[in-house]
Structures are given as C-alpha cells and as structure tokens.
C-alpha cells in the first residue's frame, strides 16, 4: 500500500493507530460512497463492522492508489 509522509505521521496518533491496514484496503476496494475533491483527491467511505459499524474515510491522492489520510468519519451519513 502506497502512502504519503503525512499519512505516516498521522499513524502515530492513538486515534489513527487503531485503524488496521486491512480496513483501509477494504474501503478502497468496497466503498459505499466516492467523492472527488476540487484538488483531485479521492474520498472513499466504507462501513467497518469490527468498529461497531463506524464509517472509515480514506483519502487518496489523484493517482487513486496513494493513501493520504484515513479516519473514522463521525459526520458521515449513509
């Protein structure tokens, strides 16, 4: 999995360290929603049952494969 330096820094935060790589890959491959930001980055969301059904948001760079950010999105509504 390709990642940015920003993502690597964020992984040190306790709230981000709990996010498993398999959940990120699942979100990339099985999104329930996809949005493209004005800057070309791609947002994808997926429901993670192991985290009580919370939604994980993964932000990819314009290439569609480099992970820039991943976090549980409290505001997401399916």
mmCIF file of the N, C-alpha and C atoms, coordinates in Angstrom:
data_MODEL
# 
_entry.id   MODEL 
# 
loop_
_atom_site.group_PDB 
_atom_site.id 
_atom_site.type_symbol 
_atom_site.label_atom_id 
_atom_site.label_alt_id 
_atom_site.label_comp_id 
_atom_site.label_asym_id 
_atom_site.label_entity_id 
_atom_site.label_seq_id 
_atom_site.pdbx_PDB_ins_code 
_atom_site.Cartn_x 
_atom_site.Cartn_y 
_atom_site.Cartn_z 
_atom_site.occupancy 
_atom_site.B_iso_or_equiv 
_atom_site.pdbx_formal_charge 
_atom_site.auth_seq_id 
_atom_site.auth_comp_id 
_atom_site.auth_asym_id 
_atom_site.auth_atom_id 
_atom_site.pdbx_PDB_model_num 
ATOM 1   N N  . UNK A 1 1  ? 0.852   -1.171 0.000  1.00 0.00 ? 1  UNK A N  1 
ATOM 2   C CA . UNK A 1 1  ? 0.000   0.000  0.000  1.00 0.00 ? 1  UNK A CA 1 
ATOM 3   C C  . UNK A 1 1  ? 0.901   1.238  0.000  1.00 0.00 ? 1  UNK A C  1 
ATOM 4   N N  . UNK A 1 2  ? 0.702   2.098  -0.979 1.00 0.00 ? 2  UNK A N  1 
ATOM 5   C CA . UNK A 1 2  ? 1.471   3.342  -1.065 1.00 0.00 ? 2  UNK A CA 1 
ATOM 6   C C  . UNK A 1 2  ? 0.835   4.388  -0.147 1.00 0.00 ? 2  UNK A C  1 
ATOM 7   N N  . UNK A 1 3  ? 1.690   5.136  0.565  1.00 0.00 ? 3  UNK A N  1 
ATOM 8   C CA . UNK A 1 3  ? 1.193   6.168  1.470  1.00 0.00 ? 3  UNK A CA 1 
ATOM 9   C C  . UNK A 1 3  ? 2.055   7.424  1.365  1.00 0.00 ? 3  UNK A C  1 
ATOM 10  N N  . UNK A 1 4  ? 1.486   8.541  1.800  1.00 0.00 ? 4  UNK A N  1 
ATOM 11  C CA . UNK A 1 4  ? 2.232   9.799  1.847  1.00 0.00 ? 4  UNK A CA 1 
ATOM 12  C C  . UNK A 1 4  ? 2.964   9.900  3.189  1.00 0.00 ? 4  UNK A C  1 
ATOM 13  N N  . UNK A 1 5  ? 3.921   10.811 3.261  1.00 0.00 ? 5  UNK A N  1 
ATOM 14  C CA . UNK A 1 5  ? 4.620   11.061 4.526  1.00 0.00 ? 5  UNK A CA 1 
ATOM 15  C C  . UNK A 1 5  ? 3.635   11.602 5.569  1.00 0.00 ? 5  UNK A C  1 
ATOM 16  N N  . UNK A 1 6  ? 2.685   12.405 5.127  1.00 0.00 ? 6  UNK A N  1 
ATOM 17  C CA . UNK A 1 6  ? 1.650   12.940 6.011  1.00 0.00 ? 6  UNK A CA 1 
ATOM 18  C C  . UNK A 1 6  ? 0.889   11.800 6.684  1.00 0.00 ? 6  UNK A C  1 
ATOM 19  N N  . UNK A 1 7  ? 0.497   10.810 5.896  1.00 0.00 ? 7  UNK A N  1 
ATOM 20  C CA . UNK A 1 7  ? -0.222  9.659  6.439  1.00 0.00 ? 7  UNK A CA 1 
ATOM 21  C C  . UNK A 1 7  ? 0.631   8.929  7.475  1.00 0.00 ? 7  UNK A C  1 
ATOM 22  N N  . UNK A 1 8  ? 1.905   8.739  7.170  1.00 0.00 ? 8  UNK A N  1 
ATOM 23  C CA . UNK A 1 8  ? 2.803   8.046  8.100  1.00 0.00 ? 8  UNK A CA 1 
ATOM 24  C C  . UNK A 1 8  ? 2.910   8.791  9.426  1.00 0.00 ? 8  UNK A C  1 
ATOM 25  N N  . UNK A 1 9  ? 2.948   10.110 9.378  1.00 0.00 ? 9  UNK A N  1 
ATOM 26  C CA . UNK A 1 9  ? 2.988   10.907 10.610 1.00 0.00 ? 9  UNK A CA 1 
ATOM 27  C C  . UNK A 1 9  ? 1.700   10.763 11.412 1.00 0.00 ? 9  UNK A C  1 
ATOM 28  N N  . UNK A 1 10 ? 0.567   10.781 10.725 1.00 0.00 ? 10 UNK A N  1 
ATOM 29  C CA . UNK A 1 10 ? -0.718  10.667 11.409 1.00 0.00 ? 10 UNK A CA 1 
ATOM 30  C C  . UNK A 1 10 ? -0.908  9.318  12.087 1.00 0.00 ? 10 UNK A C  1 
ATOM 31  N N  . UNK A 1 11 ? -0.285  8.289  11.541 1.00 0.00 ? 11 UNK A N  1 
ATOM 32  C CA . UNK A 1 11 ? -0.444  6.939  12.098 1.00 0.00 ? 11 UNK A CA 1 
ATOM 33  C C  . UNK A 1 11 ? 0.065   6.853  13.531 1.00 0.00 ? 11 UNK A C  1 
ATOM 34  N N  . UNK A 1 12 ? 0.853   7.806  13.977 1.00 0.00 ? 12 UNK A N  1 
ATOM 35  C CA . UNK A 1 12 ? 1.368   7.801  15.342 1.00 0.00 ? 12 UNK A CA 1 
ATOM 36  C C  . UNK A 1 12 ? 0.332   8.269  16.360 1.00 0.00 ? 12 UNK A C  1 
ATOM 37  N N  . UNK A 1 13 ? -0.728  8.909  15.896 1.00 0.00 ? 13 UNK A N  1 
ATOM 38  C CA . UNK A 1 13 ? -1.772  9.371  16.810 1.00 0.00 ? 13 UNK A CA 1 
ATOM 39  C C  . UNK A 1 13 ? -2.584  8.171  17.301 1.00 0.00 ? 13 UNK A C  1 
ATOM 40  N N  . UNK A 1 14 ? -2.945  8.134  18.588 1.00 0.00 ? 14 UNK A N  1 
ATOM 41  C CA . UNK A 1 14 ? -3.702  6.985  19.119 1.00 0.00 ? 14 UNK A CA 1 
ATOM 42  C C  . UNK A 1 14 ? -5.010  6.700  18.381 1.00 0.00 ? 14 UNK A C  1 
ATOM 43  N N  . UNK A 1 15 ? -5.719  7.761  17.975 1.00 0.00 ? 15 UNK A N  1 
ATOM 44  C CA . UNK A 1 15 ? -6.991  7.554  17.284 1.00 0.00 ? 15 UNK A CA 1 
ATOM 45  C C  . UNK A 1 15 ? -6.808  7.020  15.865 1.00 0.00 ? 15 UNK A C  1 
ATOM 46  N N  . UNK A 1 16 ? -5.617  7.153  15.311 1.00 0.00 ? 16 UNK A N  1 
ATOM 47  C CA . UNK A 1 16 ? -5.340  6.649  13.959 1.00 0.00 ? 16 UNK A CA 1 
ATOM 48  C C  . UNK A 1 16 ? -4.613  5.304  13.997 1.00 0.00 ? 16 UNK A C  1 
ATOM 49  N N  . UNK A 1 17 ? -3.872  5.066  15.071 1.00 0.00 ? 17 UNK A N  1 
ATOM 50  C CA . UNK A 1 17 ? -3.103  3.817  15.182 1.00 0.00 ? 17 UNK A CA 1 
ATOM 51  C C  . UNK A 1 17 ? -4.012  2.592  15.242 1.00 0.00 ? 17 UNK A C  1 
ATOM 52  N N  . UNK A 1 18 ? -5.258  2.769  15.679 1.00 0.00 ? 18 UNK A N  1 
ATOM 53  C CA . UNK A 1 18 ? -6.180  1.635  15.768 1.00 0.00 ? 18 UNK A CA 1 
ATOM 54  C C  . UNK A 1 18 ? -6.721  1.202  14.409 1.00 0.00 ? 18 UNK A C  1 
ATOM 55  N N  . UNK A 1 19 ? -6.549  2.033  13.398 1.00 0.00 ? 19 UNK A N  1 
ATOM 56  C CA . UNK A 1 19 ? -7.081  1.724  12.064 1.00 0.00 ? 19 UNK A CA 1 
ATOM 57  C C  . UNK A 1 19 ? -6.183  0.681  11.402 1.00 0.00 ? 19 UNK A C  1 
ATOM 58  N N  . UNK A 1 20 ? -6.754  -0.468 11.138 1.00 0.00 ? 20 UNK A N  1 
ATOM 59  C CA . UNK A 1 20 ? -5.992  -1.565 10.555 1.00 0.00 ? 20 UNK A CA 1 
ATOM 60  C C  . UNK A 1 20 ? -5.837  -1.375 9.042  1.00 0.00 ? 20 UNK A C  1 
ATOM 61  N N  . UNK A 1 21 ? -4.704  -1.821 8.527  1.00 0.00 ? 21 UNK A N  1 
ATOM 62  C CA . UNK A 1 21 ? -4.433  -1.712 7.090  1.00 0.00 ? 21 UNK A CA 1 
ATOM 63  C C  . UNK A 1 21 ? -5.496  -2.441 6.277  1.00 0.00 ? 21 UNK A C  1 
ATOM 64  N N  . UNK A 1 22 ? -5.968  -3.566 6.775  1.00 0.00 ? 22 UNK A N  1 
ATOM 65  C CA . UNK A 1 22 ? -6.996  -4.322 6.046  1.00 0.00 ? 22 UNK A CA 1 
ATOM 66  C C  . UNK A 1 22 ? -8.282  -3.518 5.902  1.00 0.00 ? 22 UNK A C  1 
ATOM 67  N N  . UNK A 1 23 ? -8.596  -2.669 6.888  1.00 0.00 ? 23 UNK A N  1 
ATOM 68  C CA . UNK A 1 23 ? -9.793  -1.825 6.791  1.00 0.00 ? 23 UNK A CA 1 
ATOM 69  C C  . UNK A 1 23 ? -9.606  -0.750 5.736  1.00 0.00 ? 23 UNK A C  1 
ATOM 70  N N  . UNK A 1 24 ? -8.402  -0.222 5.644  1.00 0.00 ? 24 UNK A N  1 
ATOM 71  C CA . UNK A 1 24 ? -8.108  0.786  4.622  1.00 0.00 ? 24 UNK A CA 1 
ATOM 72  C C  . UNK A 1 24 ? -8.247  0.161  3.241  1.00 0.00 ? 24 UNK A C  1 
ATOM 73  N N  . UNK A 1 25 ? -7.658  -1.010 3.054  1.00 0.00 ? 25 UNK A N  1 
ATOM 74  C CA . UNK A 1 25 ? -7.748  -1.691 1.758  1.00 0.00 ? 25 UNK A CA 1 
ATOM 75  C C  . UNK A 1 25 ? -9.193  -2.059 1.433  1.00 0.00 ? 25 UNK A C  1 
ATOM 76  N N  . UNK A 1 26 ? -9.950  -2.487 2.434  1.00 0.00 ? 26 UNK A N  1 
ATOM 77  C CA . UNK A 1 26 ? -11.359 -2.807 2.228  1.00 0.00 ? 26 UNK A CA 1 
ATOM 78  C C  . UNK A 1 26 ? -12.120 -1.575 1.742  1.00 0.00 ? 26 UNK A C  1 
ATOM 79  N N  . UNK A 1 27 ? -11.858 -0.435 2.363  1.00 0.00 ? 27 UNK A N  1 
ATOM 80  C CA . UNK A 1 27 ? -12.534 0.806  1.991  1.00 0.00 ? 27 UNK A CA 1 
ATOM 81  C C  . UNK A 1 27 ? -12.190 1.216  0.567  1.00 0.00 ? 27 UNK A C  1 
ATOM 82  N N  . UNK A 1 28 ? -10.933 1.072  0.195  1.00 0.00 ? 28 UNK A N  1 
ATOM 83  C CA . UNK A 1 28 ? -10.513 1.419  -1.164 1.00 0.00 ? 28 UNK A CA 1 
ATOM 84  C C  . UNK A 1 28 ? -11.222 0.529  -2.188 1.00 0.00 ? 28 UNK A C  1 
ATOM 85  N N  . UNK A 1 29 ? -11.373 -0.738 -1.873 1.00 0.00 ? 29 UNK A N  1 
ATOM 86  C CA . UNK A 1 29 ? -11.944 -1.705 -2.829 1.00 0.00 ? 29 UNK A CA 1 
ATOM 87  C C  . UNK A 1 29 ? -13.466 -1.797 -2.790 1.00 0.00 ? 29 UNK A C  1 
ATOM 88  N N  . UNK A 1 30 ? -14.078 -1.426 -1.652 1.00 0.00 ? 30 UNK A N  1 
ATOM 89  C CA . UNK A 1 30 ? -15.525 -1.616 -1.457 1.00 0.00 ? 30 UNK A CA 1 
ATOM 90  C C  . UNK A 1 30 ? -16.213 -0.378 -0.892 1.00 0.00 ? 30 UNK A C  1 
ATOM 91  N N  . UNK A 1 31 ? -16.015 0.780  -1.489 1.00 0.00 ? 31 UNK A N  1 
ATOM 92  C CA . UNK A 1 31 ? -16.629 1.984  -0.913 1.00 0.00 ? 31 UNK A CA 1 
ATOM 93  C C  . UNK A 1 31 ? -18.143 1.999  -1.075 1.00 0.00 ? 31 UNK A C  1 
ATOM 94  N N  . UNK A 1 32 ? -18.806 2.583  -0.071 1.00 0.00 ? 32 UNK A N  1 
ATOM 95  C CA . UNK A 1 32 ? -20.249 2.810  -0.192 1.00 0.00 ? 32 UNK A CA 1 
ATOM 96  C C  . UNK A 1 32 ? -20.510 4.173  -0.815 1.00 0.00 ? 32 UNK A C  1 
ATOM 97  N N  . UNK A 1 33 ? -19.473 5.031  -0.804 1.00 0.00 ? 33 UNK A N  1 
ATOM 98  C CA . UNK A 1 33 ? -19.577 6.345  -1.418 1.00 0.00 ? 33 UNK A CA 1 
ATOM 99  C C  . UNK A 1 33 ? -18.195 6.796  -1.868 1.00 0.00 ? 33 UNK A C  1 
ATOM 100 N N  . UNK A 1 34 ? -18.158 7.528  -2.983 1.00 0.00 ? 34 UNK A N  1 
ATOM 101 C CA . UNK A 1 34 ? -16.905 8.083  -3.518 1.00 0.00 ? 34 UNK A CA 1 
ATOM 102 C C  . UNK A 1 34 ? -17.168 9.534  -3.885 1.00 0.00 ? 34 UNK A C  1 
ATOM 103 N N  . UNK A 1 35 ? -16.236 10.403 -3.504 1.00 0.00 ? 35 UNK A N  1 
ATOM 104 C CA . UNK A 1 35 ? -16.288 11.817 -3.908 1.00 0.00 ? 35 UNK A CA 1 
ATOM 105 C C  . UNK A 1 35 ? -14.905 12.223 -4.387 1.00 0.00 ? 35 UNK A C  1 
ATOM 106 N N  . UNK A 1 36 ? -14.868 13.085 -5.399 1.00 0.00 ? 36 UNK A N  1 
ATOM 107 C CA . UNK A 1 36 ? -13.602 13.658 -5.858 1.00 0.00 ? 36 UNK A CA 1 
ATOM 108 C C  . UNK A 1 36 ? -13.580 15.110 -5.409 1.00 0.00 ? 36 UNK A C  1 
ATOM 109 N N  . UNK A 1 37 ? -12.542 15.469 -4.672 1.00 0.00 ? 37 UNK A N  1 
ATOM 110 C CA . UNK A 1 37 ? -12.389 16.835 -4.181 1.00 0.00 ? 37 UNK A CA 1 
ATOM 111 C C  . UNK A 1 37 ? -11.951 17.753 -5.324 1.00 0.00 ? 37 UNK A C  1 
ATOM 112 N N  . UNK A 1 38 ? -12.057 19.058 -5.107 1.00 0.00 ? 38 UNK A N  1 
ATOM 113 C CA . UNK A 1 38 ? -11.630 20.040 -6.105 1.00 0.00 ? 38 UNK A CA 1 
ATOM 114 C C  . UNK A 1 38 ? -10.157 19.901 -6.460 1.00 0.00 ? 38 UNK A C  1 
ATOM 115 N N  . UNK A 1 39 ? -9.341  19.449 -5.501 1.00 0.00 ? 39 UNK A N  1 
ATOM 116 C CA . UNK A 1 39 ? -7.907  19.293 -5.753 1.00 0.00 ? 39 UNK A CA 1 
ATOM 117 C C  . UNK A 1 39 ? -7.561  17.948 -6.403 1.00 0.00 ? 39 UNK A C  1 
ATOM 118 N N  . UNK A 1 40 ? -8.568  17.134 -6.710 1.00 0.00 ? 40 UNK A N  1 
ATOM 119 C CA . UNK A 1 40 ? -8.354  15.855 -7.386 1.00 0.00 ? 40 UNK A CA 1 
ATOM 120 C C  . UNK A 1 40 ? -8.223  14.668 -6.453 1.00 0.00 ? 40 UNK A C  1 
ATOM 121 N N  . UNK A 1 41 ? -8.085  14.926 -5.163 1.00 0.00 ? 41 UNK A N  1 
ATOM 122 C CA . UNK A 1 41 ? -8.017  13.805 -4.215 1.00 0.00 ? 41 UNK A CA 1 
ATOM 123 C C  . UNK A 1 41 ? -9.363  13.096 -4.169 1.00 0.00 ? 41 UNK A C  1 
ATOM 124 N N  . UNK A 1 42 ? -9.311  11.824 -3.843 1.00 0.00 ? 42 UNK A N  1 
ATOM 125 C CA . UNK A 1 42 ? -10.494 10.974 -3.882 1.00 0.00 ? 42 UNK A CA 1 
ATOM 126 C C  . UNK A 1 42 ? -10.841 10.516 -2.467 1.00 0.00 ? 42 UNK A C  1 
ATOM 127 N N  . UNK A 1 43 ? -12.078 10.754 -2.070 1.00 0.00 ? 43 UNK A N  1 
ATOM 128 C CA . UNK A 1 43 ? -12.574 10.312 -0.761 1.00 0.00 ? 43 UNK A CA 1 
ATOM 129 C C  . UNK A 1 43 ? -13.407 9.056  -0.965 1.00 0.00 ? 43 UNK A C  1 
ATOM 130 N N  . UNK A 1 44 ? -13.161 8.057  -0.109 1.00 0.00 ? 44 UNK A N  1 
ATOM 131 C CA . UNK A 1 44 ? -13.953 6.825  -0.138 1.00 0.00 ? 44 UNK A CA 1 
ATOM 132 C C  . UNK A 1 44 ? -14.351 6.473  1.284  1.00 0.00 ? 44 UNK A C  1 
ATOM 133 N N  . UNK A 1 45 ? -15.583 5.986  1.427  1.00 0.00 ? 45 UNK A N  1 
ATOM 134 C CA . UNK A 1 45 ? -16.100 5.584  2.724  1.00 0.00 ? 45 UNK A CA 1 
ATOM 135 C C  . UNK A 1 45 ? -16.551 4.135  2.680  1.00 0.00 ? 45 UNK A C  1 
ATOM 136 N N  . UNK A 1 46 ? -16.379 3.441  3.810  1.00 0.00 ? 46 UNK A N  1 
ATOM 137 C CA . UNK A 1 46 ? -16.916 2.086  3.964  1.00 0.00 ? 46 UNK A CA 1 
ATOM 138 C C  . UNK A 1 46 ? -17.251 1.858  5.430  1.00 0.00 ? 46 UNK A C  1 
ATOM 139 N N  . UNK A 1 47 ? -18.260 1.026  5.646  1.00 0.00 ? 47 UNK A N  1 
ATOM 140 C CA . UNK A 1 47 ? -18.680 0.667  6.992  1.00 0.00 ? 47 UNK A CA 1 
ATOM 141 C C  . UNK A 1 47 ? -17.754 -0.431 7.513  1.00 0.00 ? 47 UNK A C  1 
ATOM 142 N N  . UNK A 1 48 ? -17.226 -0.236 8.703  1.00 0.00 ? 48 UNK A N  1 
ATOM 143 C CA . UNK A 1 48 ? -16.320 -1.205 9.321  1.00 0.00 ? 48 UNK A CA 1 
ATOM 144 C C  . UNK A 1 48 ? -17.061 -1.857 10.483 1.00 0.00 ? 48 UNK A C  1 
ATOM 145 N N  . UNK A 1 49 ? -17.533 -3.078 10.255 1.00 0.00 ? 49 UNK A N  1 
ATOM 146 C CA . UNK A 1 49 ? -18.337 -3.778 11.260 1.00 0.00 ? 49 UNK A CA 1 
ATOM 147 C C  . UNK A 1 49 ? -17.561 -4.021 12.553 1.00 0.00 ? 49 UNK A C  1 
ATOM 148 N N  . UNK A 1 50 ? -16.260 -4.280 12.449 1.00 0.00 ? 50 UNK A N  1 
ATOM 149 C CA . UNK A 1 50 ? -15.444 -4.561 13.631 1.00 0.00 ? 50 UNK A CA 1 
ATOM 150 C C  . UNK A 1 50 ? -15.330 -3.345 14.557 1.00 0.00 ? 50 UNK A C  1 
ATOM 151 N N  . UNK A 1 51 ? -15.676 -2.174 14.055 1.00 0.00 ? 51 UNK A N  1 
ATOM 152 C CA . UNK A 1 51 ? -15.645 -0.939 14.857 1.00 0.00 ? 51 UNK A CA 1 
ATOM 153 C C  . UNK A 1 51 ? -17.073 -0.428 15.091 1.00 0.00 ? 51 UNK A C  1 
ATOM 154 N N  . UNK A 1 52 ? -17.954 -1.359 15.399 1.00 0.00 ? 52 UNK A N  1 
ATOM 155 C CA . UNK A 1 52 ? -19.350 -1.043 15.723 1.00 0.00 ? 52 UNK A CA 1 
ATOM 156 C C  . UNK A 1 52 ? -20.067 -0.340 14.587 1.00 0.00 ? 52 UNK A C  1 
ATOM 157 N N  . UNK A 1 53 ? -19.693 -0.685 13.354 1.00 0.00 ? 53 UNK A N  1 
ATOM 158 C CA . UNK A 1 53 ? -20.377 -0.138 12.196 1.00 0.00 ? 53 UNK A CA 1 
ATOM 159 C C  . UNK A 1 53 ? -20.027 1.298  11.860 1.00 0.00 ? 53 UNK A C  1 
ATOM 160 N N  . UNK A 1 54 ? -18.928 1.790  12.425 1.00 0.00 ? 54 UNK A N  1 
ATOM 161 C CA . UNK A 1 54 ? -18.491 3.158  12.098 1.00 0.00 ? 54 UNK A CA 1 
ATOM 162 C C  . UNK A 1 54 ? -17.982 3.200  10.663 1.00 0.00 ? 54 UNK A C  1 
ATOM 163 N N  . UNK A 1 55 ? -18.014 4.410  10.079 1.00 0.00 ? 55 UNK A N  1 
ATOM 164 C CA . UNK A 1 55 ? -17.573 4.581  8.694  1.00 0.00 ? 55 UNK A CA 1 
ATOM 165 C C  . UNK A 1 55 ? -16.152 5.130  8.648  1.00 0.00 ? 55 UNK A C  1 
ATOM 166 N N  . UNK A 1 56 ? -15.319 4.426  7.899  1.00 0.00 ? 56 UNK A N  1 
ATOM 167 C CA . UNK A 1 56 ? -13.942 4.843  7.688  1.00 0.00 ? 56 UNK A CA 1 
ATOM 168 C C  . UNK A 1 56 ? -13.875 5.665  6.410  1.00 0.00 ? 56 UNK A C  1 
ATOM 169 N N  . UNK A 1 57 ? -13.243 6.831  6.485  1.00 0.00 ? 57 UNK A N  1 
ATOM 170 C CA . UNK A 1 57 ? -12.999 7.640  5.290  1.00 0.00 ? 57 UNK A CA 1 
ATOM 171 C C  . UNK A 1 57 ? -11.524 7.500  4.940  1.00 0.00 ? 57 UNK A C  1 
ATOM 172 N N  . UNK A 1 58 ? -11.263 7.148  3.690  1.00 0.00 ? 58 UNK A N  1 
ATOM 173 C CA . UNK A 1 58 ? -9.900  7.062  3.182  1.00 0.00 ? 58 UNK A CA 1 
ATOM 174 C C  . UNK A 1 58 ? -9.765  8.105  2.083  1.00 0.00 ? 58 UNK A C  1 
ATOM 175 N N  . UNK A 1 59 ? -8.729  8.927  2.174  1.00 0.00 ? 59 UNK A N  1 
ATOM 176 C CA . UNK A 1 59 ? -8.466  9.952  1.165  1.00 0.00 ? 59 UNK A CA 1 
ATOM 177 C C  . UNK A 1 59 ? -7.238  9.519  0.368  1.00 0.00 ? 59 UNK A C  1 
ATOM 178 N N  . UNK A 1 60 ? -7.433  9.402  -0.938 1.00 0.00 ? 60 UNK A N  1 
ATOM 179 C CA . UNK A 1 60 ? -6.362  9.008  -1.846 1.00 0.00 ? 60 UNK A CA 1 
ATOM 180 C C  . UNK A 1 60 ? -5.893  10.204 -2.656 1.00 0.00 ? 60 UNK A C  1 
ATOM 181 N N  . UNK A 1 61 ? -4.640  10.178 -3.062 1.00 0.00 ? 61 UNK A N  1 
ATOM 182 C CA . UNK A 1 61 ? -4.153  11.202 -3.977 1.00 0.00 ? 61 UNK A CA 1 
ATOM 183 C C  . UNK A 1 61 ? -4.802  11.001 -5.339 1.00 0.00 ? 61 UNK A C  1 
ATOM 184 N N  . UNK A 1 62 ? -4.536  11.913 -6.238 1.00 0.00 ? 62 UNK A N  1 
ATOM 185 C CA . UNK A 1 62 ? -5.137  11.908 -7.573 1.00 0.00 ? 62 UNK A CA 1 
ATOM 186 C C  . UNK A 1 62 ? -4.860  10.613 -8.331 1.00 0.00 ? 62 UNK A C  1 
ATOM 187 N N  . UNK A 1 63 ? -3.778  9.904  -7.986 1.00 0.00 ? 63 UNK A N  1 
ATOM 188 C CA . UNK A 1 63 ? -3.440  8.663  -8.684 1.00 0.00 ? 63 UNK A CA 1 
ATOM 189 C C  . UNK A 1 63 ? -4.393  7.517  -8.345 1.00 0.00 ? 63 UNK A C  1 
ATOM 190 N N  . UNK A 1 64 ? -5.225  7.717  -7.325 1.00 0.00 ? 64 UNK A N  1 
ATOM 191 C CA . UNK A 1 64 ? -6.218  6.719  -6.957 1.00 0.00 ? 64 UNK A CA 1 
ATOM 192 C C  . UNK A 1 64 ? -5.680  5.546  -6.168 1.00 0.00 ? 64 UNK A C  1 
ATOM 193 N N  . UNK A 1 65 ? -4.404  5.586  -5.788 1.00 0.00 ? 65 UNK A N  1 
ATOM 194 C CA . UNK A 1 65 ? -3.851  4.456  -5.035 1.00 0.00 ? 65 UNK A CA 1 
ATOM 195 C C  . UNK A 1 65 ? -2.998  4.863  -3.834 1.00 0.00 ? 65 UNK A C  1 
ATOM 196 N N  . UNK A 1 66 ? -2.516  6.085  -3.784 1.00 0.00 ? 66 UNK A N  1 
ATOM 197 C CA . UNK A 1 66 ? -1.682  6.518  -2.659 1.00 0.00 ? 66 UNK A CA 1 
ATOM 198 C C  . UNK A 1 66 ? -2.565  7.061  -1.541 1.00 0.00 ? 66 UNK A C  1 
ATOM 199 N N  . UNK A 1 67 ? -2.469  6.451  -0.352 1.00 0.00 ? 67 UNK A N  1 
ATOM 200 C CA . UNK A 1 67 ? -3.283  6.849  0.791  1.00 0.00 ? 67 UNK A CA 1 
ATOM 201 C C  . UNK A 1 67 ? -2.678  8.085  1.439  1.00 0.00 ? 67 UNK A C  1 
ATOM 202 N N  . UNK A 1 68 ? -3.497  9.121  1.560  1.00 0.00 ? 68 UNK A N  1 
ATOM 203 C CA . UNK A 1 68 ? -3.069  10.381 2.168  1.00 0.00 ? 68 UNK A CA 1 
ATOM 204 C C  . UNK A 1 68 ? -3.626  10.532 3.588  1.00 0.00 ? 68 UNK A C  1 
ATOM 205 N N  . UNK A 1 69 ? -4.806  9.967  3.835  1.00 0.00 ? 69 UNK A N  1 
ATOM 206 C CA . UNK A 1 69 ? -5.439  10.104 5.140  1.00 0.00 ? 69 UNK A CA 1 
ATOM 207 C C  . UNK A 1 69 ? -6.448  8.983  5.323  1.00 0.00 ? 69 UNK A C  1 
ATOM 208 N N  . UNK A 1 70 ? -6.690  8.614  6.567  1.00 0.00 ? 70 UNK A N  1 
ATOM 209 C CA . UNK A 1 70 ? -7.716  7.622  6.907  1.00 0.00 ? 70 UNK A CA 1 
ATOM 210 C C  . UNK A 1 70 ? -8.172  7.890  8.331  1.00 0.00 ? 70 UNK A C  1 
ATOM 211 N N  . UNK A 1 71 ? -9.488  7.980  8.511  1.00 0.00 ? 71 UNK A N  1 
ATOM 212 C CA . UNK A 1 71 ? -10.034 8.244  9.838  1.00 0.00 ? 71 UNK A CA 1 
ATOM 213 C C  . UNK A 1 71 ? -11.498 7.862  9.875  1.00 0.00 ? 71 UNK A C  1 
ATOM 214 N N  . UNK A 1 72 ? -12.012 7.641  11.088 1.00 0.00 ? 72 UNK A N  1 
ATOM 215 C CA . UNK A 1 72 ? -13.426 7.340  11.246 1.00 0.00 ? 72 UNK A CA 1 
ATOM 216 C C  . UNK A 1 72 ? -14.181 8.662  11.215 1.00 0.00 ? 72 UNK A C  1 
ATOM 217 N N  . UNK A 1 73 ? -15.124 8.729  10.279 1.00 0.00 ? 73 UNK A N  1 
ATOM 218 C CA . UNK A 1 73 ? -15.853 9.957  9.981  1.00 0.00 ? 73 UNK A CA 1 
ATOM 219 C C  . UNK A 1 73 ? -17.166 9.986  10.757 1.00 0.00 ? 73 UNK A C  1 
ATOM 220 N N  . UNK A 1 74 ? -17.188 10.728 11.840 1.00 0.00 ? 74 UNK A N  1 
ATOM 221 C CA . UNK A 1 74 ? -18.389 10.802 12.693 1.00 0.00 ? 74 UNK A CA 1 
ATOM 222 C C  . UNK A 1 74 ? -19.564 11.493 12.003 1.00 0.00 ? 74 UNK A C  1 
ATOM 223 N N  . UNK A 1 75 ? -19.283 12.280 11.007 1.00 0.00 ? 75 UNK A N  1 
ATOM 224 C CA . UNK A 1 75 ? -20.351 13.042 10.333 1.00 0.00 ? 75 UNK A CA 1 
ATOM 225 C C  . UNK A 1 75 ? -20.977 12.314 9.142  1.00 0.00 ? 75 UNK A C  1 
ATOM 226 N N  . UNK A 1 76 ? -20.374 11.202 8.723  1.00 0.00 ? 76 UNK A N  1 
ATOM 227 C CA . UNK A 1 76 ? -20.862 10.517 7.528  1.00 0.00 ? 76 UNK A CA 1 
ATOM 228 C C  . UNK A 1 76 ? -22.226 9.895  7.778  1.00 0.00 ? 76 UNK A C  1 
ATOM 229 N N  . UNK A 1 77 ? -23.125 10.109 6.844  1.00 0.00 ? 77 UNK A N  1 
ATOM 230 C CA . UNK A 1 77 ? -24.462 9.508  6.881  1.00 0.00 ? 77 UNK A CA 1 
ATOM 231 C C  . UNK A 1 77 ? -24.635 8.669  5.631  1.00 0.00 ? 77 UNK A C  1 
ATOM 232 N N  . UNK A 1 78 ? -25.018 7.419  5.826  1.00 0.00 ? 78 UNK A N  1 
ATOM 233 C CA . UNK A 1 78 ? -25.193 6.523  4.664  1.00 0.00 ? 78 UNK A CA 1 
ATOM 234 C C  . UNK A 1 78 ? -26.551 6.707  4.012  1.00 0.00 ? 78 UNK A C  1 
# 
